[in-house]
Amino acid sequence: MEFLILWVLSGTIMDSGLRYKDAGECFATAQNLGKDLRYVGLSPPQFTCIPVKKGAELRLYPGQQGSRFPF
């Protein structure tokens, strides 16, 4: 099992392509990227880390407005 960071930008879900061995590493990386963005004056996007079967492709589907889980 791998964990993938999904970014949420203005209601649009984007696959970061970044995969990690465990949820903690995924979450920590997303938090650190957010801190880096704040350091240069940008507001970091919301994110979520989801489990994905190793080697599997994640397919995002256009969901309903406001849906937190479009997969």
PDB file of N, CA, C, O and CB in Angstrom:
ATOM      1  N   MET A   1       0.840  -1.173   0.000  1.00  0.00           N
ATOM      2  CA  MET A   1       0.000   0.000   0.000  1.00  0.00           C
ATOM      3  C   MET A   1       0.886   1.237   0.000  1.00  0.00           C
ATOM      4  O   MET A   1       1.855   1.320   0.755  1.00  0.00           O
ATOM      5  CB  MET A   1      -0.956  -0.002   1.211  1.00  0.00           C
ATOM      6  N   GLU A   2       0.551   2.183  -0.840  1.00  0.00           N
ATOM      7  CA  GLU A   2       1.228   3.473  -0.889  1.00  0.00           C
ATOM      8  C   GLU A   2       0.219   4.559  -0.530  1.00  0.00           C
ATOM      9  O   GLU A   2      -0.988   4.321  -0.548  1.00  0.00           O
ATOM     10  CB  GLU A   2       1.858   3.733  -2.299  1.00  0.00           C
ATOM     11  N   PHE A   3       0.708   5.733  -0.208  1.00  0.00           N
ATOM     12  CA  PHE A   3      -0.160   6.867   0.095  1.00  0.00           C
ATOM     13  C   PHE A   3       0.158   7.994  -0.871  1.00  0.00           C
ATOM     14  O   PHE A   3       1.322   8.278  -1.156  1.00  0.00           O
ATOM     15  CB  PHE A   3       0.014   7.334   1.571  1.00  0.00           C
ATOM     16  N   LEU A   4      -0.872   8.622  -1.363  1.00  0.00           N
ATOM     17  CA  LEU A   4      -0.764   9.643  -2.391  1.00  0.00           C
ATOM     18  C   LEU A   4      -1.307  10.961  -1.870  1.00  0.00           C
ATOM     19  O   LEU A   4      -2.358  10.989  -1.228  1.00  0.00           O
ATOM     20  CB  LEU A   4      -1.508   9.218  -3.663  1.00  0.00           C
ATOM     21  N   ILE A   5      -0.597  12.064  -2.140  1.00  0.00           N
ATOM     22  CA  ILE A   5      -1.099  13.389  -1.778  1.00  0.00           C
ATOM     23  C   ILE A   5      -2.014  13.880  -2.894  1.00  0.00           C
ATOM     24  O   ILE A   5      -1.627  13.900  -4.062  1.00  0.00           O
ATOM     25  CB  ILE A   5       0.076  14.395  -1.531  1.00  0.00           C
ATOM     26  N   LEU A   6      -3.223  14.273  -2.526  1.00  0.00           N
ATOM     27  CA  LEU A   6      -4.135  14.946  -3.450  1.00  0.00           C
ATOM     28  C   LEU A   6      -4.273  16.388  -2.991  1.00  0.00           C
ATOM     29  O   LEU A   6      -4.563  16.646  -1.823  1.00  0.00           O
ATOM     30  CB  LEU A   6      -5.535  14.231  -3.511  1.00  0.00           C
ATOM     31  N   TRP A   7      -4.065  17.333  -3.914  1.00  0.00           N
ATOM     32  CA  TRP A   7      -4.223  18.750  -3.609  1.00  0.00           C
ATOM     33  C   TRP A   7      -5.626  19.181  -3.995  1.00  0.00           C
ATOM     34  O   TRP A   7      -6.166  18.714  -4.998  1.00  0.00           O
ATOM     35  CB  TRP A   7      -3.158  19.607  -4.346  1.00  0.00           C
ATOM     36  N   VAL A   8      -6.223  20.070  -3.208  1.00  0.00           N
ATOM     37  CA  VAL A   8      -7.544  20.615  -3.486  1.00  0.00           C
ATOM     38  C   VAL A   8      -7.356  22.106  -3.764  1.00  0.00           C
ATOM     39  O   VAL A   8      -7.081  22.891  -2.856  1.00  0.00           O
ATOM     40  CB  VAL A   8      -8.551  20.362  -2.286  1.00  0.00           C
ATOM     41  N   LEU A   9      -7.509  22.482  -5.041  1.00  0.00           N
ATOM     42  CA  LEU A   9      -7.312  23.868  -5.467  1.00  0.00           C
ATOM     43  C   LEU A   9      -8.617  24.431  -6.008  1.00  0.00           C
ATOM     44  O   LEU A   9      -9.065  24.033  -7.083  1.00  0.00           O
ATOM     45  CB  LEU A   9      -6.196  23.964  -6.536  1.00  0.00           C
ATOM     46  N   SER A  10      -9.217  25.331  -5.291  1.00  0.00           N
ATOM     47  CA  SER A  10     -10.479  25.968  -5.705  1.00  0.00           C
ATOM     48  C   SER A  10     -11.544  24.943  -6.076  1.00  0.00           C
ATOM     49  O   SER A  10     -12.252  25.111  -7.069  1.00  0.00           O
ATOM     50  CB  SER A  10     -10.234  26.900  -6.889  1.00  0.00           C
ATOM     51  N   GLY A  11     -11.656  23.905  -5.297  1.00  0.00           N
ATOM     52  CA  GLY A  11     -12.655  22.875  -5.546  1.00  0.00           C
ATOM     53  C   GLY A  11     -12.235  21.831  -6.565  1.00  0.00           C
ATOM     54  O   GLY A  11     -12.976  20.878  -6.807  1.00  0.00           O
ATOM     55  N   THR A  12     -11.064  21.986  -7.168  1.00  0.00           N
ATOM     56  CA  THR A  12     -10.546  21.028  -8.143  1.00  0.00           C
ATOM     57  C   THR A  12      -9.546  20.120  -7.444  1.00  0.00           C
ATOM     58  O   THR A  12      -8.656  20.591  -6.736  1.00  0.00           O
ATOM     59  CB  THR A  12      -9.886  21.754  -9.359  1.00  0.00           C
ATOM     60  N   ILE A  13      -9.696  18.811  -7.648  1.00  0.00           N
ATOM     61  CA  ILE A  13      -8.795  17.828  -7.047  1.00  0.00           C
ATOM     62  C   ILE A  13      -7.671  17.532  -8.033  1.00  0.00           C
ATOM     63  O   ILE A  13      -7.928  17.225  -9.197  1.00  0.00           O
ATOM     64  CB  ILE A  13      -9.560  16.520  -6.662  1.00  0.00           C
ATOM     65  N   MET A  14      -6.420  17.622  -7.569  1.00  0.00           N
ATOM     66  CA  MET A  14      -5.275  17.364  -8.431  1.00  0.00           C
ATOM     67  C   MET A  14      -4.394  16.279  -7.815  1.00  0.00           C
ATOM     68  O   MET A  14      -4.068  16.319  -6.629  1.00  0.00           O
ATOM     69  CB  MET A  14      -4.462  18.657  -8.663  1.00  0.00           C
ATOM     70  N   ASP A  15      -4.025  15.323  -8.636  1.00  0.00           N
ATOM     71  CA  ASP A  15      -3.105  14.256  -8.237  1.00  0.00           C
ATOM     72  C   ASP A  15      -1.694  14.836  -8.231  1.00  0.00           C
ATOM     73  O   ASP A  15      -1.213  15.305  -9.262  1.00  0.00           O
ATOM     74  CB  ASP A  15      -3.206  13.013  -9.201  1.00  0.00           C
ATOM     75  N   SER A  16      -1.036  14.807  -7.088  1.00  0.00           N
ATOM     76  CA  SER A  16       0.317  15.356  -6.993  1.00  0.00           C
ATOM     77  C   SER A  16       1.344  14.441  -7.655  1.00  0.00           C
ATOM     78  O   SER A  16       2.409  14.894  -8.074  1.00  0.00           O
ATOM     79  CB  SER A  16       0.693  15.585  -5.531  1.00  0.00           C
ATOM     80  N   GLY A  17       1.020  13.152  -7.748  1.00  0.00           N
ATOM     81  CA  GLY A  17       1.981  12.192  -8.267  1.00  0.00           C
ATOM     82  C   GLY A  17       2.991  11.748  -7.216  1.00  0.00           C
ATOM     83  O   GLY A  17       3.812  10.868  -7.474  1.00  0.00           O
ATOM     84  N   LEU A  18       2.933  12.356  -6.032  1.00  0.00           N
ATOM     85  CA  LEU A  18       3.869  12.024  -4.959  1.00  0.00           C
ATOM     86  C   LEU A  18       3.320  10.852  -4.154  1.00  0.00           C
ATOM     87  O   LEU A  18       2.226  10.945  -3.597  1.00  0.00           O
ATOM     88  CB  LEU A  18       4.119  13.252  -4.039  1.00  0.00           C
ATOM     89  N   ARG A  19       4.059   9.757  -4.088  1.00  0.00           N
ATOM     90  CA  ARG A  19       3.632   8.561  -3.363  1.00  0.00           C
ATOM     91  C   ARG A  19       4.611   8.253  -2.238  1.00  0.00           C
ATOM     92  O   ARG A  19       5.819   8.453  -2.366  1.00  0.00           O
ATOM     93  CB  ARG A  19       3.514   7.354  -4.318  1.00  0.00           C
ATOM     94  N   TYR A  20       4.052   7.756  -1.125  1.00  0.00           N
ATOM     95  CA  TYR A  20       4.855   7.497   0.071  1.00  0.00           C
ATOM     96  C   TYR A  20       4.533   6.127   0.647  1.00  0.00           C
ATOM     97  O   TYR A  20       3.469   5.561   0.393  1.00  0.00           O
ATOM     98  CB  TYR A  20       4.618   8.584   1.130  1.00  0.00           C
ATOM     99  N   LYS A  21       5.474   5.608   1.426  1.00  0.00           N
ATOM    100  CA  LYS A  21       5.314   4.278   2.008  1.00  0.00           C
ATOM    101  C   LYS A  21       4.309   4.244   3.144  1.00  0.00           C
ATOM    102  O   LYS A  21       3.674   3.214   3.374  1.00  0.00           O
ATOM    103  CB  LYS A  21       6.637   3.774   2.499  1.00  0.00           C
ATOM    104  N   ASP A  22       4.152   5.353   3.863  1.00  0.00           N
ATOM    105  CA  ASP A  22       3.184   5.360   4.963  1.00  0.00           C
ATOM    106  C   ASP A  22       2.482   6.712   5.048  1.00  0.00           C
ATOM    107  O   ASP A  22       2.950   7.704   4.489  1.00  0.00           O
ATOM    108  CB  ASP A  22       3.882   5.035   6.303  1.00  0.00           C
ATOM    109  N   ALA A  23       1.361   6.736   5.751  1.00  0.00           N
ATOM    110  CA  ALA A  23       0.530   7.934   5.849  1.00  0.00           C
ATOM    111  C   ALA A  23       1.259   9.077   6.554  1.00  0.00           C
ATOM    112  O   ALA A  23       1.096  10.239   6.183  1.00  0.00           O
ATOM    113  CB  ALA A  23      -0.763   7.613   6.585  1.00  0.00           C
ATOM    114  N   GLY A  24       2.054   8.756   7.560  1.00  0.00           N
ATOM    115  CA  GLY A  24       2.782   9.786   8.295  1.00  0.00           C
ATOM    116  C   GLY A  24       3.750  10.549   7.417  1.00  0.00           C
ATOM    117  O   GLY A  24       3.840  11.774   7.498  1.00  0.00           O
ATOM    118  N   GLU A  25       4.474   9.830   6.579  1.00  0.00           N
ATOM    119  CA  GLU A  25       5.421  10.458   5.659  1.00  0.00           C
ATOM    120  C   GLU A  25       4.682  11.333   4.652  1.00  0.00           C
ATOM    121  O   GLU A  25       5.137  12.428   4.322  1.00  0.00           O
ATOM    122  CB  GLU A  25       6.258   9.390   4.927  1.00  0.00           C
ATOM    123  N   CYS A  26       3.543  10.849   4.167  1.00  0.00           N
ATOM    124  CA  CYS A  26       2.712  11.595   3.222  1.00  0.00           C
ATOM    125  C   CYS A  26       2.243  12.909   3.852  1.00  0.00           C
ATOM    126  O   CYS A  26       2.386  13.979   3.261  1.00  0.00           O
ATOM    127  CB  CYS A  26       1.496  10.745   2.778  1.00  0.00           C
ATOM    128  N   PHE A  27       1.687  12.811   5.048  1.00  0.00           N
ATOM    129  CA  PHE A  27       1.163  13.979   5.749  1.00  0.00           C
ATOM    130  C   PHE A  27       2.271  14.983   6.058  1.00  0.00           C
ATOM    131  O   PHE A  27       2.092  16.185   5.858  1.00  0.00           O
ATOM    132  CB  PHE A  27       0.466  13.553   7.038  1.00  0.00           C
ATOM    133  N   ALA A  28       3.408  14.499   6.544  1.00  0.00           N
ATOM    134  CA  ALA A  28       4.523  15.379   6.894  1.00  0.00           C
ATOM    135  C   ALA A  28       5.042  16.126   5.669  1.00  0.00           C
ATOM    136  O   ALA A  28       5.352  17.315   5.755  1.00  0.00           O
ATOM    137  CB  ALA A  28       5.656  14.572   7.536  1.00  0.00           C
ATOM    138  N   THR A  29       5.138  15.448   4.543  1.00  0.00           N
ATOM    139  CA  THR A  29       5.610  16.095   3.318  1.00  0.00           C
ATOM    140  C   THR A  29       4.645  17.190   2.880  1.00  0.00           C
ATOM    141  O   THR A  29       5.070  18.287   2.517  1.00  0.00           O
ATOM    142  CB  THR A  29       5.783  15.061   2.193  1.00  0.00           C
ATOM    143  N   ALA A  30       3.345  16.896   2.914  1.00  0.00           N
ATOM    144  CA  ALA A  30       2.354  17.901   2.526  1.00  0.00           C
ATOM    145  C   ALA A  30       2.417  19.112   3.462  1.00  0.00           C
ATOM    146  O   ALA A  30       2.331  20.253   3.008  1.00  0.00           O
ATOM    147  CB  ALA A  30       0.936  17.291   2.536  1.00  0.00           C
ATOM    148  N   GLN A  31       2.566  18.865   4.754  1.00  0.00           N
ATOM    149  CA  GLN A  31       2.679  19.965   5.722  1.00  0.00           C
ATOM    150  C   GLN A  31       3.920  20.811   5.433  1.00  0.00           C
ATOM    151  O   GLN A  31       3.855  22.040   5.467  1.00  0.00           O
ATOM    152  CB  GLN A  31       2.735  19.413   7.168  1.00  0.00           C
ATOM    153  N   ASN A  32       5.037  20.165   5.154  1.00  0.00           N
ATOM    154  CA  ASN A  32       6.281  20.890   4.881  1.00  0.00           C
ATOM    155  C   ASN A  32       6.191  21.695   3.588  1.00  0.00           C
ATOM    156  O   ASN A  32       6.709  22.810   3.516  1.00  0.00           O
ATOM    157  CB  ASN A  32       7.455  19.916   4.805  1.00  0.00           C
ATOM    158  N   LEU A  33       5.538  21.140   2.567  1.00  0.00           N
ATOM    159  CA  LEU A  33       5.348  21.884   1.327  1.00  0.00           C
ATOM    160  C   LEU A  33       4.482  23.117   1.580  1.00  0.00           C
ATOM    161  O   LEU A  33       4.725  24.181   1.012  1.00  0.00           O
ATOM    162  CB  LEU A  33       4.708  20.986   0.248  1.00  0.00           C
ATOM    163  N   GLY A  34       3.468  22.965   2.438  1.00  0.00           N
ATOM    164  CA  GLY A  34       2.623  24.094   2.801  1.00  0.00           C
ATOM    165  C   GLY A  34       3.405  25.181   3.514  1.00  0.00           C
ATOM    166  O   GLY A  34       3.197  26.367   3.258  1.00  0.00           O
ATOM    167  N   LYS A  35       4.305  24.786   4.410  1.00  0.00           N
ATOM    168  CA  LYS A  35       5.142  25.759   5.123  1.00  0.00           C
ATOM    169  C   LYS A  35       6.046  26.499   4.145  1.00  0.00           C
ATOM    170  O   LYS A  35       6.247  27.707   4.272  1.00  0.00           O
ATOM    171  CB  LYS A  35       5.990  25.059   6.209  1.00  0.00           C
ATOM    172  N   ASP A  36       6.590  25.776   3.170  1.00  0.00           N
ATOM    173  CA  ASP A  36       7.453  26.411   2.163  1.00  0.00           C
ATOM    174  C   ASP A  36       6.668  27.444   1.360  1.00  0.00           C
ATOM    175  O   ASP A  36       7.185  28.521   1.064  1.00  0.00           O
ATOM    176  CB  ASP A  36       8.058  25.349   1.216  1.00  0.00           C
ATOM    177  N   LEU A  37       5.425  27.126   1.007  1.00  0.00           N
ATOM    178  CA  LEU A  37       4.595  28.075   0.262  1.00  0.00           C
ATOM    179  C   LEU A  37       4.292  29.313   1.101  1.00  0.00           C
ATOM    180  O   LEU A  37       4.345  30.435   0.597  1.00  0.00           O
ATOM    181  CB  LEU A  37       3.286  27.407  -0.182  1.00  0.00           C
ATOM    182  N   ARG A  38       3.973  29.110   2.388  1.00  0.00           N
ATOM    183  CA  ARG A  38       3.703  30.252   3.276  1.00  0.00           C
ATOM    184  C   ARG A  38       4.946  31.131   3.426  1.00  0.00           C
ATOM    185  O   ARG A  38       4.836  32.353   3.529  1.00  0.00           O
ATOM    186  CB  ARG A  38       3.232  29.758   4.666  1.00  0.00           C
ATOM    187  N   TYR A  39       6.111  30.518   3.439  1.00  0.00           N
ATOM    188  CA  TYR A  39       7.362  31.260   3.588  1.00  0.00           C
ATOM    189  C   TYR A  39       7.559  32.263   2.455  1.00  0.00           C
ATOM    190  O   TYR A  39       8.084  33.355   2.671  1.00  0.00           O
ATOM    191  CB  TYR A  39       8.543  30.296   3.639  1.00  0.00           C
ATOM    192  N   VAL A  40       7.136  31.891   1.247  1.00  0.00           N
ATOM    193  CA  VAL A  40       7.282  32.802   0.098  1.00  0.00           C
ATOM    194  C   VAL A  40       6.024  33.633  -0.129  1.00  0.00           C
ATOM    195  O   VAL A  40       5.905  34.302  -1.156  1.00  0.00           O
ATOM    196  CB  VAL A  40       7.610  32.009  -1.170  1.00  0.00           C
ATOM    197  N   GLY A  41       5.077  33.600   0.820  1.00  0.00           N
ATOM    198  CA  GLY A  41       3.901  34.462   0.744  1.00  0.00           C
ATOM    199  C   GLY A  41       2.695  33.891   0.031  1.00  0.00           C
ATOM    200  O   GLY A  41       1.755  34.628  -0.268  1.00  0.00           O
ATOM    201  N   LEU A  42       2.695  32.595  -0.251  1.00  0.00           N
ATOM    202  CA  LEU A  42       1.561  31.967  -0.930  1.00  0.00           C
ATOM    203  C   LEU A  42       0.720  31.176   0.071  1.00  0.00           C
ATOM    204  O   LEU A  42       1.242  30.622   1.038  1.00  0.00           O
ATOM    205  CB  LEU A  42       2.051  31.045  -2.072  1.00  0.00           C
ATOM    206  N   SER A  43      -0.548  31.133  -0.171  1.00  0.00           N
ATOM    207  CA  SER A  43      -1.437  30.339   0.677  1.00  0.00           C
ATOM    208  C   SER A  43      -1.413  28.889   0.199  1.00  0.00           C
ATOM    209  O   SER A  43      -1.712  28.630  -0.967  1.00  0.00           O
ATOM    210  CB  SER A  43      -2.892  30.908   0.654  1.00  0.00           C
ATOM    211  N   PRO A  44      -1.069  27.942   1.061  1.00  0.00           N
ATOM    212  CA  PRO A  44      -0.992  26.545   0.623  1.00  0.00           C
ATOM    213  C   PRO A  44      -2.385  25.968   0.364  1.00  0.00           C
ATOM    214  O   PRO A  44      -3.341  26.329   1.051  1.00  0.00           O
ATOM    215  CB  PRO A  44      -0.259  25.697   1.673  1.00  0.00           C
ATOM    216  N   PRO A  45      -2.507  25.075  -0.619  1.00  0.00           N
ATOM    217  CA  PRO A  45      -3.796  24.445  -0.879  1.00  0.00           C
ATOM    218  C   PRO A  45      -4.116  23.413   0.188  1.00  0.00           C
ATOM    219  O   PRO A  45      -3.232  22.951   0.909  1.00  0.00           O
ATOM    220  CB  PRO A  45      -3.806  23.794  -2.262  1.00  0.00           C
ATOM    221  N   GLN A  46      -5.387  23.058   0.281  1.00  0.00           N
ATOM    222  CA  GLN A  46      -5.772  21.958   1.160  1.00  0.00           C
ATOM    223  C   GLN A  46      -5.278  20.668   0.521  1.00  0.00           C
ATOM    224  O   GLN A  46      -5.038  20.616  -0.685  1.00  0.00           O
ATOM    225  CB  GLN A  46      -7.327  21.921   1.398  1.00  0.00           C
ATOM    226  N   PHE A  47      -5.129  19.629   1.334  1.00  0.00           N
ATOM    227  CA  PHE A  47      -4.661  18.356   0.810  1.00  0.00           C
ATOM    228  C   PHE A  47      -5.290  17.218   1.589  1.00  0.00           C
ATOM    229  O   PHE A  47      -5.859  17.407   2.665  1.00  0.00           O
ATOM    230  CB  PHE A  47      -3.129  18.268   0.867  1.00  0.00           C
ATOM    231  N   THR A  48      -5.172  16.045   1.022  1.00  0.00           N
ATOM    232  CA  THR A  48      -5.519  14.816   1.725  1.00  0.00           C
ATOM    233  C   THR A  48      -4.548  13.740   1.258  1.00  0.00           C
ATOM    234  O   THR A  48      -4.086  13.771   0.118  1.00  0.00           O
ATOM    235  CB  THR A  48      -7.015  14.398   1.464  1.00  0.00           C
ATOM    236  N   CYS A  49      -4.240  12.796   2.127  1.00  0.00           N
ATOM    237  CA  CYS A  49      -3.404  11.650   1.771  1.00  0.00           C
ATOM    238  C   CYS A  49      -4.314  10.433   1.720  1.00  0.00           C
ATOM    239  O   CYS A  49      -5.011  10.130   2.688  1.00  0.00           O
ATOM    240  CB  CYS A  49      -2.218  11.443   2.797  1.00  0.00           C
ATOM    241  N   ILE A  50      -4.307   9.743   0.595  1.00  0.00           N
ATOM    242  CA  ILE A  50      -5.175   8.572   0.454  1.00  0.00           C
ATOM    243  C   ILE A  50      -4.346   7.330   0.159  1.00  0.00           C
ATOM    244  O   ILE A  50      -3.298   7.414  -0.481  1.00  0.00           O
ATOM    245  CB  ILE A  50      -6.215   8.797  -0.660  1.00  0.00           C
ATOM    246  N   PRO A  51      -4.814   6.181   0.625  1.00  0.00           N
ATOM    247  CA  PRO A  51      -4.102   4.934   0.311  1.00  0.00           C
ATOM    248  C   PRO A  51      -4.408   4.494  -1.118  1.00  0.00           C
ATOM    249  O   PRO A  51      -5.542   4.600  -1.584  1.00  0.00           O
ATOM    250  CB  PRO A  51      -4.491   3.815   1.311  1.00  0.00           C
ATOM    251  N   VAL A  52      -3.388   4.005  -1.801  1.00  0.00           N
ATOM    252  CA  VAL A  52      -3.520   3.507  -3.167  1.00  0.00           C
ATOM    253  C   VAL A  52      -2.729   2.209  -3.268  1.00  0.00           C
ATOM    254  O   VAL A  52      -1.609   2.113  -2.766  1.00  0.00           O
ATOM    255  CB  VAL A  52      -3.018   4.564  -4.218  1.00  0.00           C
ATOM    256  N   LYS A  53      -3.310   1.232  -3.908  1.00  0.00           N
ATOM    257  CA  LYS A  53      -2.611  -0.034  -4.116  1.00  0.00           C
ATOM    258  C   LYS A  53      -1.319   0.228  -4.886  1.00  0.00           C
ATOM    259  O   LYS A  53      -1.321   0.955  -5.879  1.00  0.00           O
ATOM    260  CB  LYS A  53      -3.512  -1.052  -4.877  1.00  0.00           C
ATOM    261  N   LYS A  54      -0.232  -0.357  -4.432  1.00  0.00           N
ATOM    262  CA  LYS A  54       1.074  -0.128  -5.049  1.00  0.00           C
ATOM    263  C   LYS A  54       1.017  -0.451  -6.547  1.00  0.00           C
ATOM    264  O   LYS A  54       0.572  -1.526  -6.951  1.00  0.00           O
ATOM    265  CB  LYS A  54       2.162  -0.983  -4.351  1.00  0.00           C
ATOM    266  N   GLY A  55       1.476   0.499  -7.351  1.00  0.00           N
ATOM    267  CA  GLY A  55       1.505   0.328  -8.796  1.00  0.00           C
ATOM    268  C   GLY A  55       0.178   0.599  -9.486  1.00  0.00           C
ATOM    269  O   GLY A  55       0.107   0.569 -10.714  1.00  0.00           O
ATOM    270  N   ALA A  56      -0.879   0.863  -8.715  1.00  0.00           N
ATOM    271  CA  ALA A  56      -2.202   1.101  -9.304  1.00  0.00           C
ATOM    272  C   ALA A  56      -2.329   2.556  -9.743  1.00  0.00           C
ATOM    273  O   ALA A  56      -1.725   3.456  -9.160  1.00  0.00           O
ATOM    274  CB  ALA A  56      -3.324   0.744  -8.297  1.00  0.00           C
ATOM    275  N   GLU A  57      -3.115   2.757 -10.764  1.00  0.00           N
ATOM    276  CA  GLU A  57      -3.384   4.104 -11.258  1.00  0.00           C
ATOM    277  C   GLU A  57      -4.618   4.650 -10.542  1.00  0.00           C
ATOM    278  O   GLU A  57      -5.616   3.946 -10.384  1.00  0.00           O
ATOM    279  CB  GLU A  57      -3.589   4.106 -12.808  1.00  0.00           C
ATOM    280  N   LEU A  58      -4.543   5.881 -10.120  1.00  0.00           N
ATOM    281  CA  LEU A  58      -5.679   6.526  -9.472  1.00  0.00           C
ATOM    282  C   LEU A  58      -6.473   7.267 -10.532  1.00  0.00           C
ATOM    283  O   LEU A  58      -5.909   8.013 -11.332  1.00  0.00           O
ATOM    284  CB  LEU A  58      -5.217   7.494  -8.340  1.00  0.00           C
ATOM    285  N   ARG A  59      -7.771   7.063 -10.538  1.00  0.00           N
ATOM    286  CA  ARG A  59      -8.635   7.761 -11.489  1.00  0.00           C
ATOM    287  C   ARG A  59      -9.525   8.721 -10.729  1.00  0.00           C
ATOM    288  O   ARG A  59     -10.267   8.332  -9.827  1.00  0.00           O
ATOM    289  CB  ARG A  59      -9.487   6.762 -12.319  1.00  0.00           C
ATOM    290  N   LEU A  60      -9.434   9.985 -11.113  1.00  0.00           N
ATOM    291  CA  LEU A  60     -10.278  11.004 -10.500  1.00  0.00           C
ATOM    292  C   LEU A  60     -11.475  11.235 -11.413  1.00  0.00           C
ATOM    293  O   LEU A  60     -11.321  11.376 -12.626  1.00  0.00           O
ATOM    294  CB  LEU A  60      -9.487  12.334 -10.255  1.00  0.00           C
ATOM    295  N   TYR A  61     -12.641  11.271 -10.837  1.00  0.00           N
ATOM    296  CA  TYR A  61     -13.872  11.482 -11.587  1.00  0.00           C
ATOM    297  C   TYR A  61     -14.459  12.829 -11.225  1.00  0.00           C
ATOM    298  O   TYR A  61     -14.445  13.227 -10.060  1.00  0.00           O
ATOM    299  CB  TYR A  61     -14.886  10.358 -11.314  1.00  0.00           C
ATOM    300  N   PRO A  62     -14.980  13.538 -12.231  1.00  0.00           N
ATOM    301  CA  PRO A  62     -15.629  14.804 -11.887  1.00  0.00           C
ATOM    302  C   PRO A  62     -16.823  14.524 -10.992  1.00  0.00           C
ATOM    303  O   PRO A  62     -17.774  13.858 -11.402  1.00  0.00           O
ATOM    304  CB  PRO A  62     -16.068  15.576 -13.163  1.00  0.00           C
ATOM    305  N   GLY A  63     -16.772  15.027  -9.785  1.00  0.00           N
ATOM    306  CA  GLY A  63     -17.837  14.748  -8.818  1.00  0.00           C
ATOM    307  C   GLY A  63     -18.759  15.928  -8.654  1.00  0.00           C
ATOM    308  O   GLY A  63     -18.685  16.917  -9.383  1.00  0.00           O
ATOM    309  N   GLN A  64     -19.615  15.800  -7.693  1.00  0.00           N
ATOM    310  CA  GLN A  64     -20.519  16.890  -7.391  1.00  0.00           C
ATOM    311  C   GLN A  64     -19.749  17.995  -6.705  1.00  0.00           C
ATOM    312  O   GLN A  64     -18.753  17.750  -6.024  1.00  0.00           O
ATOM    313  CB  GLN A  64     -21.692  16.414  -6.519  1.00  0.00           C
ATOM    314  N   GLN A  65     -20.224  19.217  -6.892  1.00  0.00           N
ATOM    315  CA  GLN A  65     -19.583  20.355  -6.263  1.00  0.00           C
ATOM    316  C   GLN A  65     -19.542  20.154  -4.749  1.00  0.00           C
ATOM    317  O   GLN A  65     -20.567  19.860  -4.132  1.00  0.00           O
ATOM    318  CB  GLN A  65     -20.318  21.661  -6.623  1.00  0.00           C
ATOM    319  N   GLY A  66     -18.378  20.310  -4.158  1.00  0.00           N
ATOM    320  CA  GLY A  66     -18.241  20.185  -2.718  1.00  0.00           C
ATOM    321  C   GLY A  66     -17.965  18.775  -2.230  1.00  0.00           C
ATOM    322  O   GLY A  66     -17.787  18.576  -1.028  1.00  0.00           O
ATOM    323  N   SER A  67     -17.921  17.783  -3.121  1.00  0.00           N
ATOM    324  CA  SER A  67     -17.630  16.415  -2.716  1.00  0.00           C
ATOM    325  C   SER A  67     -16.194  16.326  -2.228  1.00  0.00           C
ATOM    326  O   SER A  67     -15.286  16.822  -2.895  1.00  0.00           O
ATOM    327  CB  SER A  67     -17.871  15.430  -3.880  1.00  0.00           C
ATOM    328  N   ARG A  68     -15.975  15.712  -1.089  1.00  0.00           N
ATOM    329  CA  ARG A  68     -14.623  15.591  -0.549  1.00  0.00           C
ATOM    330  C   ARG A  68     -13.887  14.377  -1.095  1.00  0.00           C
ATOM    331  O   ARG A  68     -12.668  14.285  -0.950  1.00  0.00           O
ATOM    332  CB  ARG A  68     -14.674  15.517   0.958  1.00  0.00           C
ATOM    333  N   PHE A  69     -14.598  13.442  -1.719  1.00  0.00           N
ATOM    334  CA  PHE A  69     -13.977  12.210  -2.173  1.00  0.00           C
ATOM    335  C   PHE A  69     -14.372  11.904  -3.630  1.00  0.00           C
ATOM    336  O   PHE A  69     -15.309  11.139  -3.859  1.00  0.00           O
ATOM    337  CB  PHE A  69     -14.375  11.043  -1.249  1.00  0.00           C
ATOM    338  N   PRO A  70     -13.682  12.482  -4.601  1.00  0.00           N
ATOM    339  CA  PRO A  70     -14.038  12.286  -6.007  1.00  0.00           C
ATOM    340  C   PRO A  70     -13.344  11.093  -6.655  1.00  0.00           C
ATOM    341  O   PRO A  70     -12.986  11.154  -7.831  1.00  0.00           O
ATOM    342  CB  PRO A  70     -13.713  13.521  -6.782  1.00  0.00           C
ATOM    343  N   PHE A  71     -13.151  10.020  -5.912  1.00  0.00           N
ATOM    344  CA  PHE A  71     -12.448   8.861  -6.464  1.00  0.00           C
ATOM    345  C   PHE A  71     -13.168   7.607  -6.075  1.00  0.00           C
ATOM    346  O   PHE A  71     -12.741   6.512  -6.438  1.00  0.00           O
ATOM    347  CB  PHE A  71     -10.993   8.809  -5.989  1.00  0.00           C
TER     348      PHE A  71
END
